[in-house]
């Protein structure tokens, strides 16, 4: 939204924050193509093909209100092919190097800490959208709801933990967001 300089502007009352456990969703989509594909070291530590429709998830988030925070967590060194889509969507990238050769990058922990910090500092955030399928996000969902926020989860149909999905106020499967609408036949 463009606001002329010098004009009065008040922030929308219903703003949304969107947080991505980016590598989690990407890995799930890779593994949907071939079981265990992403976990194999020779596949995980090489440039990744873009599989995620960033705009589709961002469109869901903006349906709940103005997107005030749009942040994605990942070890970005292998995800350069997403560059244009990430820039187009205005995503703030958080780089997380794994502490060891085969260790997880800890994106879920950092995401949870940032989300709680953000809702504590920014009262205008009414809806929090979390992209990831781990049950590790359940305590975050509980805390956000206790703080009066609406929690929307997005995850891959194959790998999303069902308890995580049910802990959200609303949950959408990624595949449903990117599904092509059927064509009307004349």
Backbone bond lengths (Angstrom), bond angles and torsions (degrees), N, CA, C in turn:
res aa  C-N    CA-C-N  psi(-1)  N-CA   C-N-CA  omega(-1)  CA-C   N-CA-C  phi
1 X - - - 1.445 - - 1.517 107.38 -
2 X 1.310 115.74 133.22 1.452 121.62 179.91 1.521 109.43 -101.84
3 X 1.328 116.39 131.30 1.464 121.93 179.34 1.519 107.49 -121.95
4 X 1.348 117.60 124.54 1.464 119.64 179.38 1.524 111.07 -59.89
5 X 1.327 115.71 144.09 1.458 120.39 177.82 1.518 110.02 -60.52
6 X 1.301 116.41 139.53 1.453 121.78 177.85 1.515 114.59 84.24
7 X 1.328 118.44 -6.54 1.462 119.45 -179.91 1.524 109.85 -86.70
8 X 1.309 115.18 155.54 1.465 120.15 177.93 1.520 108.33 -72.63
9 X 1.298 116.06 135.91 1.462 120.61 179.59 1.513 108.76 -143.95
10 X 1.313 115.51 130.05 1.459 119.02 173.31 1.520 107.35 -119.34
11 X 1.307 115.76 138.66 1.458 120.79 -177.86 1.521 110.22 -62.54
12 X 1.336 116.88 144.14 1.458 119.58 176.61 1.524 110.28 -58.59
13 X 1.307 116.69 147.87 1.457 119.40 -178.30 1.519 111.94 -77.32
14 X 1.312 117.61 -26.76 1.458 120.17 -178.26 1.519 109.55 -112.22
15 X 1.317 116.12 91.77 1.460 120.91 178.59 1.520 109.89 -105.23
16 X 1.314 114.43 158.25 1.458 121.87 -176.77 1.524 109.87 -121.24
17 X 1.323 115.54 145.25 1.464 122.44 171.74 1.525 107.26 -117.03
18 X 1.320 116.45 132.63 1.464 122.45 -179.08 1.522 108.85 -119.08
19 X 1.331 115.75 121.90 1.463 122.74 -179.20 1.530 108.88 -121.76
20 X 1.313 117.06 130.21 1.464 123.29 -179.12 1.525 111.10 -112.03
21 X 1.318 117.87 127.40 1.461 121.55 160.67 1.529 102.84 -89.09
22 X 1.318 115.23 80.36 1.460 122.76 -164.37 1.525 112.60 -61.93
23 X 1.315 116.46 -48.06 1.463 119.41 -177.52 1.520 111.23 -65.73
24 X 1.325 117.23 -30.96 1.460 121.55 177.83 1.529 110.52 -60.81
25 X 1.331 116.94 -49.27 1.464 119.94 179.79 1.525 110.69 -66.93
26 X 1.318 117.00 -42.98 1.465 120.15 179.77 1.536 110.55 -59.77
27 X 1.322 116.96 -45.14 1.467 120.89 179.54 1.524 110.97 -61.81
28 X 1.323 117.03 -40.78 1.469 120.49 178.76 1.522 111.23 -62.50
29 X 1.322 116.60 -41.50 1.462 120.03 179.46 1.527 111.26 -69.01
30 X 1.330 117.77 -36.26 1.471 121.12 174.81 1.518 110.58 -62.08
31 X 1.320 115.55 -47.12 1.458 120.19 -177.54 1.521 112.25 -68.82
32 X 1.333 117.59 -24.55 1.466 120.29 175.78 1.527 110.13 -66.60
33 X 1.312 116.42 -29.37 1.468 120.88 177.48 1.527 111.33 -75.65
34 X 1.329 115.98 -40.50 1.464 121.27 -179.54 1.521 108.11 -151.42
35 X 1.314 117.01 117.69 1.466 122.84 -176.14 1.524 111.27 -51.55
36 X 1.328 116.49 125.70 1.453 122.49 175.90 1.516 115.11 75.21
37 X 1.326 117.61 6.07 1.467 121.53 -175.70 1.520 112.32 -57.97
38 X 1.319 117.18 -50.23 1.465 120.65 -173.81 1.521 112.12 -68.84
39 X 1.317 117.61 -33.92 1.464 121.47 -175.91 1.527 112.43 -68.20
40 X 1.324 117.03 -23.62 1.465 118.75 178.71 1.528 109.08 -67.55
41 X 1.312 115.23 127.89 1.464 121.18 -172.09 1.527 112.86 -55.79
42 X 1.318 117.88 -37.53 1.460 119.22 -178.51 1.531 111.98 -67.22
43 X 1.312 118.14 -20.12 1.464 121.68 177.76 1.525 112.36 -93.45
44 X 1.311 116.62 -36.31 1.467 121.89 -174.45 1.528 112.68 -70.26
45 X 1.329 116.05 -33.88 1.461 120.39 -174.67 1.532 111.75 -106.15
46 X 1.332 114.61 51.97 1.461 121.83 175.21 1.525 107.65 -145.87
47 X 1.325 118.78 165.25 1.472 119.91 178.87 1.530 110.87 -55.91
48 X 1.325 115.26 133.45 1.462 121.77 -175.20 1.526 111.44 -97.42
49 X 1.326 115.10 139.52 1.463 120.77 174.45 1.521 108.76 -73.74
50 X 1.330 118.16 139.63 1.469 119.79 178.12 1.530 111.32 -69.39
51 X 1.310 116.01 123.57 1.461 122.54 178.89 1.524 112.12 -120.34
52 X 1.318 117.25 -19.34 1.464 121.75 -172.79 1.521 110.59 -92.51
53 X 1.322 115.84 132.21 1.463 122.15 173.79 1.529 107.16 -89.89
54 X 1.310 116.04 92.91 1.462 122.31 -175.86 1.522 110.94 -63.68
55 X 1.322 116.83 -40.58 1.470 121.11 -177.98 1.526 111.81 -62.81
56 X 1.326 118.09 -35.51 1.468 120.55 -179.19 1.525 111.30 -65.21
57 X 1.319 116.91 -40.94 1.467 120.30 179.36 1.525 110.13 -72.16
58 X 1.323 116.97 -39.75 1.467 120.24 177.43 1.526 110.74 -62.25
59 X 1.330 117.42 -36.71 1.469 120.83 178.05 1.526 110.76 -63.74
60 X 1.329 117.20 -40.18 1.467 119.79 175.74 1.519 109.65 -60.48
61 X 1.322 116.87 -47.51 1.468 120.76 -177.78 1.522 111.27 -60.11
62 X 1.319 117.68 -43.74 1.467 119.90 -178.55 1.522 112.32 -70.83
63 X 1.318 118.06 -16.47 1.469 119.58 175.75 1.529 111.08 -68.73
64 X 1.326 117.17 -15.98 1.468 121.97 178.01 1.528 112.19 -96.22
65 X 1.315 117.55 -9.29 1.458 121.10 179.73 1.516 111.12 147.75
66 X 1.317 115.21 171.06 1.466 122.51 178.85 1.527 109.93 -52.82
67 X 1.322 116.98 133.83 1.462 122.05 -178.57 1.524 109.32 -82.55
68 X 1.332 116.46 103.16 1.463 122.44 -177.74 1.528 112.10 -89.18
69 X 1.320 116.95 -32.76 1.468 122.53 179.46 1.518 107.20 -131.50
70 X 1.340 115.88 131.38 1.468 121.07 178.02 1.521 106.78 -139.93
71 X 1.319 115.89 99.88 1.461 121.31 -169.32 1.528 110.12 -131.44
72 X 1.340 116.15 137.87 1.463 121.32 179.07 1.525 109.94 -128.92
73 X 1.328 115.14 138.37 1.467 123.51 -174.71 1.526 108.82 -113.31
74 X 1.345 115.35 130.48 1.460 118.90 -176.49 1.529 108.99 -173.63
75 X 1.322 116.11 164.90 1.457 121.86 165.26 1.529 104.82 -89.26
76 X 1.319 116.85 92.71 1.463 123.02 -167.30 1.523 114.58 -72.03
77 X 1.328 118.87 -7.98 1.460 119.78 -174.48 1.530 113.63 -60.49
78 X 1.350 117.79 -21.27 1.465 120.59 -179.89 1.528 112.76 -109.49
79 X 1.329 117.44 9.61 1.463 120.99 -173.41 1.532 112.64 -119.27
80 X 1.328 116.93 27.19 1.459 121.90 -178.45 1.522 114.17 -62.22
81 X 1.317 117.22 -23.56 1.467 120.02 -179.13 1.529 112.48 -71.62
82 X 1.313 116.72 -10.50 1.469 121.50 174.78 1.535 111.60 -88.52
83 X 1.313 117.25 -1.47 1.461 122.40 -171.05 1.525 113.62 -47.86
84 X 1.321 117.68 -55.82 1.463 120.62 -175.29 1.526 112.11 -62.04
85 X 1.319 117.18 -44.52 1.474 120.41 -179.52 1.523 111.35 -64.50
86 X 1.330 117.11 -38.90 1.465 120.84 179.08 1.525 111.09 -67.44
87 X 1.323 116.56 -42.84 1.464 120.39 178.14 1.525 111.14 -65.51
88 X 1.316 116.84 -42.24 1.461 121.25 179.72 1.525 111.20 -59.97
89 X 1.330 116.48 -36.67 1.469 121.12 -178.31 1.525 112.79 -85.76
90 X 1.325 117.90 -5.25 1.462 120.61 178.89 1.514 113.69 68.46
91 X 1.322 116.76 37.26 1.462 121.64 -177.11 1.525 110.25 -81.78
92 X 1.325 115.93 132.00 1.467 121.90 171.85 1.522 106.90 -82.59
93 X 1.324 116.86 121.75 1.462 121.46 -176.69 1.521 110.45 -94.65
94 X 1.322 115.71 129.79 1.459 121.74 175.90 1.523 106.81 -110.74
95 X 1.335 116.13 115.01 1.460 122.57 -179.00 1.523 109.92 -82.64
96 X 1.322 115.79 127.25 1.461 121.39 177.74 1.520 109.05 -129.48
97 X 1.322 116.04 106.08 1.452 119.92 175.06 1.522 108.32 -81.48
98 X 1.338 118.16 134.44 1.461 118.95 176.02 1.525 109.71 -67.56
99 X 1.341 117.21 143.54 1.461 119.80 -176.66 1.524 114.13 -70.60
100 X 1.321 118.36 -13.93 1.455 121.90 178.70 1.515 109.68 -142.91
101 X 1.313 116.58 171.37 1.453 121.11 -176.65 1.515 114.80 -56.99
102 X 1.319 117.83 -39.99 1.457 121.25 -178.01 1.521 112.25 -113.34
103 X 1.320 117.26 7.30 1.466 121.03 -175.36 1.522 111.44 -75.07
104 X 1.337 114.81 155.31 1.465 120.91 173.24 1.525 108.78 -68.99
105 X 1.322 115.84 156.35 1.459 119.05 -177.69 1.521 113.35 -83.34
106 X 1.321 119.65 -6.97 1.460 122.08 177.40 1.513 114.01 73.30
107 X 1.327 117.22 20.88 1.465 121.09 -177.93 1.519 111.78 -59.69
108 X 1.321 117.22 -38.98 1.469 119.40 -177.27 1.528 111.42 -62.77
109 X 1.319 117.31 -39.64 1.469 120.47 -179.71 1.526 110.27 -67.70
110 X 1.322 116.88 -48.03 1.464 120.71 -179.73 1.528 110.97 -62.50
111 X 1.325 117.04 -41.37 1.456 121.96 178.43 1.523 110.40 -59.02
112 X 1.325 116.87 -46.52 1.473 121.31 179.92 1.527 111.41 -61.42
113 X 1.322 116.25 -45.22 1.466 119.82 179.65 1.523 111.24 -62.42
114 X 1.322 116.74 -44.84 1.466 120.11 -179.96 1.525 111.87 -65.35
115 X 1.321 117.52 -41.86 1.471 120.38 -179.54 1.524 110.89 -61.95
116 X 1.322 117.51 -44.77 1.470 119.97 179.31 1.526 110.80 -65.96
117 X 1.314 117.20 -40.34 1.462 120.65 177.08 1.530 110.59 -62.25
118 X 1.315 116.83 -44.72 1.466 120.81 -177.98 1.527 112.49 -64.40
119 X 1.323 118.34 -44.47 1.476 118.40 -179.47 1.524 110.80 -69.74
120 X 1.323 117.44 -26.41 1.459 120.16 175.33 1.522 112.61 -71.46
121 X 1.322 116.61 -31.92 1.467 121.40 -178.41 1.520 113.33 -92.03
122 X 1.317 117.42 -28.00 1.461 120.71 -173.11 1.525 110.52 -120.27
123 X 1.316 115.96 94.44 1.468 121.30 -176.72 1.525 112.60 -65.69
124 X 1.321 117.61 -20.12 1.466 120.30 -178.76 1.529 113.34 -76.15
125 X 1.327 118.06 -6.82 1.465 120.96 176.76 1.528 107.80 -79.13
126 X 1.318 116.39 110.31 1.460 121.03 -178.99 1.513 113.38 -101.95
127 X 1.334 116.41 -26.81 1.464 121.65 -178.17 1.516 109.03 -128.11
128 X 1.330 115.42 135.62 1.456 121.32 177.55 1.524 107.54 -120.60
129 X 1.336 116.02 121.71 1.460 122.39 178.10 1.523 107.59 -104.65
130 X 1.331 115.93 126.63 1.459 121.68 -178.82 1.518 108.46 -120.18
131 X 1.333 115.94 121.94 1.454 121.87 178.68 1.519 107.78 -100.24
132 X 1.310 116.10 110.63 1.458 122.49 -179.51 1.511 109.20 166.81
133 X 1.305 116.62 156.08 1.452 119.53 -174.81 1.512 116.01 -113.05
134 X 1.328 117.65 4.60 1.465 121.17 -174.10 1.521 112.98 -77.57
135 X 1.318 115.21 144.53 1.468 119.81 172.66 1.527 110.55 -67.49
136 X 1.338 117.29 -13.56 1.470 121.32 177.37 1.524 111.94 -60.01
137 X 1.321 117.93 -19.83 1.461 121.25 -179.32 1.529 113.11 -84.29
138 X 1.317 118.73 -6.52 1.470 121.00 -178.85 1.524 112.95 -59.47
139 X 1.336 120.13 -48.37 1.469 118.80 178.35 1.526 112.56 -60.75
140 X 1.327 117.30 -34.75 1.461 120.27 176.60 1.525 109.97 -63.12
141 X 1.308 116.99 -45.45 1.465 121.08 178.40 1.522 110.95 -57.77
142 X 1.312 116.50 -44.60 1.472 120.76 -179.76 1.526 111.12 -62.69
143 X 1.327 117.19 -43.93 1.471 121.08 -179.93 1.529 111.44 -66.86
144 X 1.318 116.63 -41.94 1.464 119.73 179.78 1.524 111.27 -64.43
145 X 1.321 116.59 -41.70 1.471 119.29 178.73 1.522 110.54 -66.54
146 X 1.331 117.55 -37.92 1.467 120.59 177.15 1.527 110.98 -63.75
147 X 1.334 116.67 -28.24 1.465 121.68 178.00 1.530 111.73 -85.22
148 X 1.329 116.80 6.48 1.460 121.05 176.02 1.512 115.12 85.15
149 X 1.321 117.86 14.34 1.462 120.87 -179.92 1.523 110.25 -95.36
150 X 1.312 115.84 152.01 1.462 122.58 173.25 1.523 106.67 -88.93
151 X 1.328 116.76 131.62 1.461 121.62 -178.62 1.527 109.11 -110.48
152 X 1.330 114.73 125.07 1.459 121.99 177.38 1.524 107.08 -117.23
153 X 1.310 117.00 124.93 1.457 121.63 177.94 1.513 110.80 -105.89
154 X 1.331 115.55 148.56 1.461 122.51 174.68 1.520 106.59 -134.53
155 X 1.326 116.52 129.74 1.453 119.72 179.19 1.513 111.76 -155.34
156 X 1.304 114.78 165.70 1.457 123.20 178.72 1.531 109.53 -72.66
157 X 1.319 116.97 135.36 1.465 121.91 -176.79 1.532 112.27 -59.26
158 X 1.313 117.65 -36.21 1.460 121.78 -175.29 1.525 113.78 -73.15
159 X 1.330 116.42 -35.00 1.463 117.89 -168.43 1.521 115.38 -119.77
160 X 1.325 118.73 -3.45 1.464 120.24 -178.13 1.522 110.72 -69.74
161 X 1.312 115.72 132.64 1.457 121.63 176.56 1.532 109.04 -67.84
162 X 1.316 117.26 127.48 1.474 121.10 -175.10 1.523 112.10 -65.50
163 X 1.320 117.96 -30.07 1.464 120.30 178.99 1.530 110.82 -70.98
164 X 1.328 116.09 -37.36 1.462 119.97 174.52 1.526 109.64 -61.28
165 X 1.327 116.62 -47.18 1.470 120.38 -179.05 1.525 111.15 -59.51
166 X 1.319 117.04 -42.01 1.474 119.43 -177.84 1.527 112.42 -76.07
167 X 1.328 118.15 -15.10 1.468 120.01 178.65 1.530 112.19 -79.47
168 X 1.327 116.94 -11.81 1.467 121.74 -179.18 1.526 110.49 -86.29
169 X 1.336 116.55 153.22 1.464 119.95 171.42 1.525 110.25 -65.06
170 X 1.320 115.63 -38.87 1.468 122.84 178.11 1.521 106.93 -138.44
171 X 1.319 116.06 143.09 1.460 119.76 176.56 1.515 108.76 -137.39
172 X 1.339 115.95 136.51 1.464 121.47 177.36 1.519 108.62 -128.55
173 X 1.318 114.95 137.83 1.454 118.99 173.30 1.524 109.06 -80.56
174 X 1.316 115.10 137.11 1.461 121.12 -178.81 1.531 110.93 -53.82
175 X 1.314 116.47 -43.13 1.463 120.65 -177.21 1.527 111.70 -59.17
176 X 1.331 117.22 -33.70 1.465 120.66 178.72 1.527 111.48 -70.98
177 X 1.318 116.91 -29.81 1.467 120.54 179.64 1.525 112.04 -71.51
178 X 1.315 116.35 -31.46 1.461 119.85 -175.83 1.525 113.01 -103.44
179 X 1.327 116.86 -0.07 1.465 120.05 -179.77 1.528 110.15 -62.16
180 X 1.290 114.98 139.59 1.463 120.52 179.01 1.521 108.38 -78.22
181 X 1.322 116.11 131.05 1.462 120.63 178.24 1.524 108.98 -65.10
182 X 1.339 117.36 139.85 1.470 119.41 179.34 1.532 110.61 -64.55
183 X 1.314 115.95 143.83 1.465 121.14 179.22 1.517 109.47 -79.93
184 X 1.335 115.57 137.32 1.461 120.37 175.51 1.524 108.61 -73.71
185 X 1.307 114.96 133.25 1.460 118.42 178.03 1.513 108.97 -95.94
186 X 1.330 116.52 136.83 1.463 120.52 -178.03 1.501 111.42 -84.59
